[in-house]
């Protein structure tokens, strides 16, 4: 353990590699007065600590740092360099206190801790109180009194989970495993084809296990759920490895410790290459059934189909490993969680739907971190299942010369995977009969023609993001069977108008209000004759709530256009079951709509509106579509 050493060799190596363009293994060894083999082993440990968010490559003895996620790298780097600060940070002091208490053979005096850390008694007591709160969720306690001595109480396996999830870097940098054990670890990584992220789990679990065994703190009791791992595929992998370790060590490693190390395999992060793991770990049929149920429920509640692609096998393994992590009580941090919740709202909604199924079927509690990882998969599935665009024909109509047309062409062609076919028209050359030859028309002049072809009006000075949004929303509206209204770029706002905005009566039942909306929309030709009947049947089996304050009645519409309506309850409903509902978003989805990306984009916009309860409250008291439109385009700027 590096906790007591003034030298922090990992920090020194990392600093040199960060600040030197030619960081050679031999030079590093010379500077640090260690062997090249030690430097190579330290680099492997750094890569394990980086957990795939960064890596130090070693090509012909020259090291190079590659950072994949700067935010997470900075966090890990900070923990590595904190070792140099020793007791100047509260995190380091708490780690030191925990270390001393978990090693102690008898109660530890608070004054001794203060003296060793060179801080005042008040500071130590404050640190102890903070530490007590942190370890509570691991069912660990610090018992005793300051003047008679303190001791750490709790289950050994939960103590190890606390270390793994919180203070591993503080306690176990440069842990002296020995060259022969390190060689066995390297061989295990190669044999299982584990990347740095997956191997990092195994490495950390192993280091803590060896330390605890060798300091007389073996696991003697395991809950029944852990015993399920005995004889599993993960156990066979661990058993084979530990039999080799026992030949190096002068002691036997008991079954309970083998089961503990199994968790790192059964709950690993999904490797980049799953080919070797597929040969060694079999996925139970229960996992496949859970995934099928999740896909079916997403389809039922959101009318969006998840289509399997080449990443789907990885998703199956992710679900298997994730459920094991949660079952056995090992939690991992998701550094992307905030970004996913803010910018991938529909995939996160899908993860919330999946959460209910997983918790019920697997009898576990999902964490937000794990939901974020699952949402990342859903996000990729949605992006990659978008239909590929064929080459389209675009008319560009310019009033002021060829150069403007060329500028528009160069901007527009970058928005398409296959370059469109462009035709230019100048000075009144374009006529109504030309329109049918094109998929899109872009014009910088007024165009007074009657056509179903989408027309994009634009100034001669524009930016790429502006036209990207224009094309995107026109495409979605075309697929939805609707037209874009000038000046309104949002799909959500284009689908609404005064005839599809309702102020609802809180004294009537929820069903009566929905039927009132449907009846009026049907009279306008927006919904078919049996829409209400299908909707009420659907409500018997599927959730029609997007979030606590928003009802979301939706089903298929036999009329081939996407129909959206918004109802607001300015007063609290008298019907107790629906007293929290403030908005109703009614959606009719064309029965034969082939492109789910329209629905996906609409959900993204709806969820963007619903993210803030203050926005919902504001909309709840609006009286017209015009008021809503001005609020969302001018005051709030959700669709900027």
N, C-alpha and C positions, 0 to 999 in steps of 0.2 A: 504494500500500500504506500502511496506517495504522500499521504496526508501530513506526516510529520517532517518530510524532507524539505530542506530549503531549496534543493534543486528540483525543478520541474522539467524533466527532460522532454516530455511530449510538447510542452509549450515552447521550449527552445527550438525543437525541430520544426514545429509549425511556423514559428516566427522567421526562421532562416529561409524556409521554403517560400513563405509569403513575400519576402523582401529580396530574394536572390533569383535572378533569371536562370542561373546555371547551378542548381542545387544538386551536387553530386554526392552519392552515398558515401564515398571514401572521404570527401572533405567534411561531411557532416560527422562522420565517425571520429575524425581527427580533432575537430573543433570541440566535441563533447567528451573526448577521451574514452570512447567505448569502441567495441568491435563493429564492423559493418553489419554482422548478423544481428546485433542488438538494434541498430538503426532500422534494419529491414523489419524486425519484429515490432518496433515502436510504430513504424508507418502502418503496419497491418492493424495495430491497435487503434491508431487514429482513424483509419478507414472504418473500423467497426464502430467507433464512437460517432462518426459522421452519419452512420445509418443510411447511406445512400443519398444524402442531401449534398454531399461533396465527396471528392475522392482525391487521393494523392497517387498519381500514376508513377510507375518506375520503369522507364524505358532505357535499357542499356546503362543502368546505374545513374540516370539523371531523373530527378524528381520534379513533378509539376503538379500544382494544385488546380483542380477543376471544381468550380462551385456551381451546383445545379439549382439551389434555392438559397439565396443570399440571407433572407431573414432567419431561417432555421440554422444555417451555418453560423451566423453571428451569435445566436443563442448558445450553440454548442461550444463555439470558440471561447465565448465568455466564461463558460463553466471551466474549461481547461485552464484558462489564464487566471481564474480566481484563485487557483492554488498558490500563486505568487503573493496574493494579498493576505493570505492566512486569515487572521481573525478580524480584519477590518470590515467584513460584511456579515450581516445577520444570518444569511444563508449558510455561510461557512461555519459560523459559531454553532448554529443548530445542528449541522452535520457532525461537527466535532462532539457535541454533547451526546448525540445519538450513538456515535461510534463508541464513546467511553462507556455509556450505559449498557450497550448491547454486549460489550466485552467483559464487563465487570463481574467478578466472582462474589462481591459483597456490596452492600449499599454504598453509593458514591456521594460524598459531601459536596454541597453547593460551593463552599469556600474553596475546595480543591479545584473545581472546574474554573472558578473565577481566576485563581492564581495561575493555572496552566494557560488560560487564554489571555491573561494580562488585561482583564477588564474588571469593572466594579461589580460588586455583588448584586446591585439593582439591575444592571444590564443582564447578568446571567439569569436572574429570576424572570425578567421580561422575556428573554429568549426561551426559557423553559415553558412559560405559559403559551407562547406562540407554537412551540413544538407540540405541546399537548393537544392543541386544537387540530393541528395538521394530521397527527397520527390517529386521531379518533376514528376516522373512516376506515382505518385498517384494524379496528378493534384492538389497538395497542394503547397501553396506559403507562404513565410514569407515576409510580406509587411512592409513598414516603413523604418525609418533610425535610426541609432544607438543612435543619440542624442535626437530624438523626441519620440522614442518608437517603438516597433515591435509588430506585431500581426500575428496570424496564420489564413490563409484564405483557404477555400476549403470545399468540401462536407463532411458531418459528417460520412457517411458510408465509404468513402475512407480514412478518418482519422483513423477510427477503423481498416481497413485493413492494413494500415501502421504499426499500433501498433502490430497487430496479427502476421504479417510476419517478424517484425524486432526487436521490443523492449519490447515484452510482459514480458519476464523474468526480465527485468530491472525495470519495473514499478509495476507489480502486484503479486509479490511473497507474500505469507501469507496475501492475501487480506481478510479482516474481513467480511465474508459472514454471519456469525452467525450459530449456531448449527441447527436451524430448517430448514434453507435454504439448508445447507449441507446435511441434512437428505433427503430432497426432491431430491437433485441431485443424491444421492446414490440410491434412489428408482427408479429414471428415468433410471440410468445406468443398474440396475438389470432388470427392466421391458423391456428394449429394447435389453438386452443381448449384450451390447457394451463392447468391450475390451478397454484397456487403451488408445490405439492409436486413436480409433474412438471417445471415450468419451472425450479425450483431446481437440478435436475441439470444441465440445459442451460446455465444461467447460470454455474454454478461451473466446469464444464468449459471454457466459453468464456473466462472471465476468466484462468484459468491458461494456456490456450493463447496468448492475446494477450501475456501477460506473458513467457512463455518465448520466444516468437518474437522479441519486441522486445528481449530481453536476450541474444540470440544462442544460444539453446538449442533449436533446432528438432529435431523427431523425424527421424532419418535412417534408422532401421531398425525394421521391424515383423515380428513372427513371422507365419508363414503364416496362422494362424487369424484375424488381424486383416484380412488381405487379402480374406477372404471378404466383408467389408463393402463392398468397392469395387463400385459399380454397384447396390447394394441400395436398397430403398425409403428406408431411413434416410439413405443417402449422397445420394440425390437431394434430400431435404429440406435436408440440411446444405449441399450444393453450391449450391443456389439461394440460401440465406441468405448464405454466404460470398462469393459473387459480388457481392452488394450491399455487404458489408463491405469488399471489395477496392477498391470505388469510393471509399470514404471514406479508407482507409489508402493509404500510398504504397508498398505492397509486395504481392506475390502470396502467397497461402497455398497451400503445396504439398499434394499428394495425401495424404501421410502425416498431415499435420495435420487434413485433412478426415476421414480415416478415424478418427483419434482422437476428434474431436468427434462422429462417428457413434455412438460407444458410449453417449453421453448420450441419444440418441434410441432406439437399438435396445434399451437396457437401462433405460429410464425407469421411474419408478413409474407404475402404471396411472392415467391421468387419470380424474377424476370423470365427465367426459363423453367417451366414446370415439368419438362420431359422426364428428368430423373426422379422427381418427387412422385410423378404419376406411376412409376414402376414400384414405388415403395409404400405409398399411402393410398388406400382405397377410400373413396368417398361413399358414405352411406346413402341409401335410397331416401332416407329422411330429408337430407339436404336438397336433393332433386325435387322432392315433393313440396318442400317449403318454397323453393324458387318458383315452381309452377303456380303455387297459390298466390305468391306475390305478384307475378305477371298478370294473373287472372284478375286479382283485386284492383290493380292499377288500371287495367282495361275497363273493369266495371265502374270504378269511381271517377276516372278521368277521361275515359274513352280514348286513351292513347295506347297503342300497341308497342311493346318492347320487342324488337326484332334481334335475334341472336346474331352475332358476328364472330370474327375470329378471336375476339377478346372474351367470349362468353365462357370458355373453359377456365380462364383465369378468374372470372367472376364466381364460378362454382367453387373453386379452391379458396377464394377470398372468403366466401360465406362459411365454408367449413372451418377455416382457421379462426375467423371472427367469432363464430358461435363458441368455439372451444375457449378462446380468450375470455369471453364473457362468462362462460360456464365455470371456468376455473379461477376467475377473479383477478386476471391480469389485464390491466388497462394501459392503453397506449395513447399518447398525445397526438392530436391532429393539428399541425400548424396551419393547415389550409381552411380550418373550420369557418372562421369569420368570412373569408372570401367566398366560400361555397354558399353559405347561408345568404349572403348579400347579393351575389351575382349568378347563382344557379338555383333560383327559387323553385322552379318546377321539379328538377331532380331531387331537391331536398324535401319537397312535398311527397314525392314518391318514396323517399326513405322513411318518412313518417308513416306512410301506409304500410310499408314493409315492416316497420318496427312492431306494429300491433300483431302481425302474424308471427314474427320471430319470437316475441316475448311469450305468446300463448303456446306456440308449438314446442319451443325449446326450453320453456320455463326459466328464462333469464331476463335480466334487465339491460336494455340497450342504453349505451352512453351517447351523448351528442357527438363525441369524437368519432365513434364507430359509424354513426349515421352519416357524418360528413364523408368518410371514406366510401360508404355505399353510394351516396349521392354522386360522387365523382364518377363511379362506373355508369350510373344512369345517365349522367350528362354526356359521357362519351358515346353511349348507345344511341342517344337521341341525335347527336350531331352526325354520327356516321350513318344513320339510317335515312337521312334526308335524301330525297330523290336527286339523282345526278341530272344536271341541266344539260339539255341538248343545245346544239348551236342554234341561236335565234337570230332573227332579222330585225334590225333597228333602223328606223328612219330618223335622220337628224336634219331639222329644218332651221336654217339660220337666216337672219335678216341682214347681217353685216359682214359677209365675206367668208372665204374658205378657211382662214386661219382659226376662226372661232369654232367652226365645225371640227377641225382637226384636234383642237384642244379638248373639246367634249369627247371625241372618239378616244383619245388617249387616256382620259380619266375613266370612261365607262368600261373599256375593254378589260381593265384590271379587276373588275368586279365579277367577271365570269370565268369559270374554270376552262371553258372552251370559248375562244375569241368569237364574238358575234360577227355577223355579216352586216356591214354598214352601207347605207345609201344616203347621199347628201342631196338636199334640195335648197335652192336659194331663190329669193325675190319672187315669191308667189308661184313657184313651180309645183308645189304640192297641192293635190286636189283630193276630194273625198274618196274617189275610186282607187287611189293609191293605198289607202289605209289597210285594206284587207290583205295586202301582201306582207304586212309586218306584224311582229309580236309586240313591239313597243314603238312609240313615237316620242321623240324628244324635240321640243321646240323652244326657241327663244323669242318667238313672236306669237301674237294671238292667233288662234286656229279655230275658226268657226265652222266645224264640221260635226256631223252626227255619226259616231262610230263606237263600237264596243271595244276597240283596241285601246289599251291603256295609254294615256297621254301624260307626259311629264313636262310641266311648264317650268322653265328655269331662267334665271338671269344669266347674262353672259359671263358674269364673275361668280364662281361657285367653288365649294370645297368638296373634296372626295367623300367625306363622311355624309354630307348632305345628300348627294346623289345616291350613295349606297343605301341610305335609309329610304329614299324615295322608291328605288327599284325593289327593295325588299318588301316594303309595305304594299306596293302596287301588285307584286306577285302574289302575296298572301290574300289580298282582297279579290283578285281575279279568281284564284282557286276557291275562294269562299263564295263566289257568285255575287260579289258586291263591287261597287265603283268607289274610287277614292274621291273625296271631296277636297277641293282646292284649299290649301292652307292647313289641312289636318293630316299629319303623318302617322298618327297612331292607329293601329288596327282596331284596338278596343274602342277608341272614340269614333272611328269611321263606321263601326257596326252599330253604334247608338245614334239616335236622333230624338227629336221631341216626341215622336210617336212611340218610342220604345223606352221612355223614361216615365216611371210611375211613382206617385206618392201614395203609399199604402195606408190602409185603415187599421189601426192597432186594435180596434174593438172587434174586428172580424177575425175568424180563425185563419191560421196560416194557409190551410188548403183553399179557403174561399178567396184569399188574396191572390194565390197562385192561379187559380181558375179564372179570376178576373183578368189577369195579365194575359193568360193563354187565349181567352176568348177574344180580346181585342187584337192580339197579334194574328190570330186566325182570320179575323174579319179583314185584316190588311193584306192577307195572302202570304204571311210570313211562316205560318205553321199549318201542318196538315190536319185533317178531321179527327184523327185518333191520337194526336200528340198527348193530350192530357191523360188519356187512359194509360198509355205506355209509361208516362212519367210517374204516375201514382203507383203503378205496379213496381217500377224500378225503386221507388222510395222504400218499399217494403224490405228490400234485400241489400241496398247499397246506401252508404252514407251520402247525404246531400249537404254536408257542411264542409266548407273549405277551411274555415277557422271559427273560433268561438262566436264571433259577431256576424258572420256572413254565411247565409244559406246559398246553396249552389244547385238548384234543381236543373237537371240536364238529361237529355236522351236524344235518340235519333229522330230526324225530321225527314219525312218523305218528299218534302219540297227541296229542290237542289240548290239551296243557298243557306249559308250560315246565318243563324238568327240569334242576336244577343239583345237582352233587355235588362234594365236595371230598375229595381224597386227599392224605395227608401221608407223606413219606418221612423217618422219624426218623434213618435211617442213609444213608450215601452208597451209591448204586446200584453194583452190581458191573458192570453193562452199561456199557462205556466211553462209548458214544454219548450216554448219558443221565446221566452221573455228576454233572452240575451241577444236575439237576432236584430241587427240594425239595418242590414242591407240584404237584398235578394238579387242574385245574378242568375238570370234564366238563360239557358243556352239550348238551342236546337241545332244539332249537328247533321248535315246532309248524310243520308243513309249510305250513299255510295262515294263519299269523299275518300279518295285514294291517298291523299297527301296529309299525313298526320302532322307535318311540320307547321301547317296553318294553326291547328289546335294548340300545338306546343308553344308557338309564338304568342298566341292569344293568352294562354295560361301565364306565360312569363309577364305579360303586361298586367293582367289582372292581379297576380301576386305582388307585383311591384306597387300597385295601388294599395293593396291590403297590408303591406308590411308595417305600417304605422297606425296604431289605434287612433291617434289624433286625426289622421286623414279620414278614417272611417267615420269618426264622430262628426267631422265637418261635412262630409257628403250626406250623412244621415239627415241633416236639417236643410238640405237644398230643395228648391221647389221646381227646378227646370233643368233640362239638358244644357241650355245655354250657360247657366250658372256653373254646372259641372265642367263644361268645356273651358270656360274662362279660368276656372280654378286650376285645372290640370295642365293647361298650356301656358298660362301667364303667371299665376301666383305661386303654384307649387312646382311646376316644371318637372313633373315625373317623367314625361316622355320627351326630354330635351335631346 
